[in-house]
Amino acid sequence: MLRRIFLPLPEDRLVERFVRCIVGLALFGLGIDMFITSELGAAPWDVFHLGVERHTGIDVGLVIEITGVFILLLWIPLRERMGWGTLLNAVEIGLVVFALGDSLPHADRLVLRAAYLAGGLLAIGFGSGLYIGAGLGSGPRDGLMLGLAKRGHSVRLARTGIEAAVLVVGILLGGNVGVGTAVFAFGIGPVVQYFLPRLRLHNDRTVLATAH
């Protein structure tokens, strides 16, 4: 039964893989919180998460976790198999955002808020390199994209459609959209592309998954 649900674990360096995955996801959560603290606009998915928080009163970190679990349920009809990193992704990122809360110092000066965006982008990019390079499975949102792609949609179309849909819903719900949203949308790809080959395990042949 488990073999139908979970991908097989890699046969080598499991402790290192899990450590890298956990640290990478923690940095990912820190980066999300830095974007939110900047108040200059969040990533498309987090615009949606913030919109849900605004209307329900549920902390955004818990919204991230609930959303991740709900998306995993959508994997069932798509017949996607999760890795242990998938479960960590669904739980840990939101938990880190929840734990940090409003602990990061808020800043009124634009230069400091812009520094949060830059730092958040680097944290998410570096964390993604660690997490993806661990080879323990794709995140819930990327698994949804891959599942749709296997049913005749291009990866580009599936990813763009999903991101656009959650962004529109997030805007309608009153989520925080702004220049930071554009910074993430156009910046995260190049940053992850830079870090990923540098952080991948040496001589690893695991098929890499995407991050968030």
Secondary structure by P-SEA (a helix, b strand, c coil): ccccccccccccaaaaaaaaaaaaaaaaaaaaaaaaaacccccaaaaaaaaaaaaccccaaaaaaaaaaaaaaaaccccccccaaaaaaaccaaaaaaaacccccccccaaaaaaaaaaaaaaaaaaaaaaaaccccccaaaaaaaaaaaacccaaaaaaaaaaaaaaaaaaacccccaaaaaaaccaaaaaaacccccccccccccccccc
